[in-house]
């Protein structure tokens, strides 16, 4: 299926819903975590739809895959040790 815009893609829409949910959930985290864990979790949630949008604009399949599956690690972010 050909899409005219990344915004038409269900996966991008789900990524945006994920980001909104994560932002709501992280509101309850302690303020002392605003620049640590909270920031890292929020950046990770935003990167899902961001990578899809950036990959959408690429012309070649290889380029697209870099943004959709960077090292196969999208689902592994963030790592907290």
Contact map, one row per residue, 1 for C-alpha under 8 A:
111000000000000000000000000000000000000000000000000000000000000000000000000000000
111100000000000000000000000000000000000000000000000000000000000000000000000000000
111111011000000000000000000000000000000000000000000000000000000000000000000000000
011111010000000000000000000000000000000000000000000000000000000000000000000000000
001111111000000000000000000000000000000000000000000000010000000000000000000000000
001111111001000000000000000000000000000000000000000110010000000000000000000000000
000011111101100000000000000000000000000000000000000010000000000000000000000000000
001111111101100000000000000000000000000000000000000000000000000000000000000000000
001011111111100000000000000000000000000000000000000000000000000000000000000000000
000000111111110000000000000000000000000000000000000000000000000000000000000000000
000000001111111000000000000000000000000000000000100000000000000000000000000000000
000001111111111100000000000000000000000000000001100110000000000000000000000000000
000000111111111110000000000000000000000000000000100000000000000000000000000000000
000000000111111111000000000000000000000000000000000000000000000000000000000000000
000000000011111111100000000000000000000000001101100000000000000000000000000000000
000000000001111111110000000000000000000000000100100000000000000000000000000000000
000000000000111111111000000000000000000000000000000000000000000000000000000000000
000000000000011111111100000000000000000000001000000000000000000000000000000000000
000000000000001111111110000000000000000001001100000000000000000000000000000000000
000000000000000111111111000000000000000000000000000000000000000000000000000000000
000000000000000011111111100000000000000000000000000000000000000000000000000000000
000000000000000001111111110000000000000011001000000000000000000000000000000000000
000000000000000000111111111000000000000001000000000000000000000000000000000000000
000000000000000000011111111100000000000000000000000000000000000000000000000000000
000000000000000000001111111110000000000000000000000000000000000000000000000000000
000000000000000000000111111110000000010001000000000000000000000000000000000000000
000000000000000000000011111110000000000000000000000000000000000000000000000000000
000000000000000000000001111111000000000000000000000000000000000000000000000000000
000000000000000000000000111111101100010000000000000000000000000000000000000000000
000000000000000000000000000111111100000000000000000000000000000000000000000000000
000000000000000000000000000011111100000000000000000000000000000000000000000000000
000000000000000000000000000001111111000000000000000000000000000000000000000000000
000000000000000000000000000011111111111000000000000000000000000000000000000000000
000000000000000000000000000011111111111000000000000000000000000000000000000000000
000000000000000000000000000000011111111100000000000000000000000000000000000000000
000000000000000000000000000000011111111100000000000000000000000000000000000000000
000000000000000000000000000000001111111110000000000000000000000000000000000000000
000000000000000000000000010010001111111111000000000000000000000000000000000000000
000000000000000000000000000000001111111111100000000000000000000000000000000000000
000000000000000000000000000000000011111111110000000000000000000000000000000001000
000000000000000000000100000000000000111111111000000000000000000000000000000001000
000000000000000000100110010000000000011111111100000000000000000000000000000000000
000000000000000000000000000000000000001111111110000000000000000000000000000000000
000000000000000000000000000000000000000111111111000000000000000000000000000011000
000000000000001001100100000000000000000011111111100000000000000000000000000000000
000000000000001100100000000000000000000001111111110000000000000000000000000000000
000000000000000000000000000000000000000000111111111000000000000000000000000000000
000000000001001000000000000000000000000000011111111100000000000000000000010000000
000000000011101100000000000000000000000000001111111110000000000000000000000000000
000000000000000000000000000000000000000000000111111111000000000000000000000000000
000000000000000000000000000000000000000000000011111111100000000000110000000000000
000001000001000000000000000000000000000000000001111111110000000000110000000000000
000001100001000000000000000000000000000000000000111111111000000000000000000000000
000000000000000000000000000000000000000000000000011111111100000000100000000000000
000000000000000000000000000000000000000000000000001111111100001111110000000000000
000011000000000000000000000000000000000000000000000111111100000100000000000000000
000000000000000000000000000000000000000000000000000011111110000100000000000000000
000000000000000000000000000000000000000000000000000001111111101100000000000000000
000000000000000000000000000000000000000000000000000000001111101100000000000000000
000000000000000000000000000000000000000000000000000000000111111100000000000000000
000000000000000000000000000000000000000000000000000000000111111110000000000000000
000000000000000000000000000000000000000000000000000000000001111111000000000000000
000000000000000000000000000000000000000000000000000000100111111111100000000000000
000000000000000000000000000000000000000000000000000000111111111111110000000000000
000000000000000000000000000000000000000000000000000000100000111111111100000000000
000000000000000000000000000000000000000000000000000000100000011111111110000000000
000000000000000000000000000000000000000000000000001101100000001111111100000000000
000000000000000000000000000000000000000000000000001100100000000111111100000000000
000000000000000000000000000000000000000000000000000000000000000011111111110000000
000000000000000000000000000000000000000000000000000000000000000011111111110000000
000000000000000000000000000000000000000000000000000000000000000001001111110000000
000000000000000000000000000000000000000000000000000000000000000000001111111000000
000000000000000000000000000000000000000000000000000000000000000000001111111110000
000000000000000000000000000000000000000000000001000000000000000000001111111110000
000000000000000000000000000000000000000000000000000000000000000000000001111110000
000000000000000000000000000000000000000000000000000000000000000000000000111111100
000000000000000000000000000000000000000000010000000000000000000000000000111111100
000000000000000000000000000000000000000110010000000000000000000000000000000111110
000000000000000000000000000000000000000000000000000000000000000000000000000111111
000000000000000000000000000000000000000000000000000000000000000000000000000001111
000000000000000000000000000000000000000000000000000000000000000000000000000000111
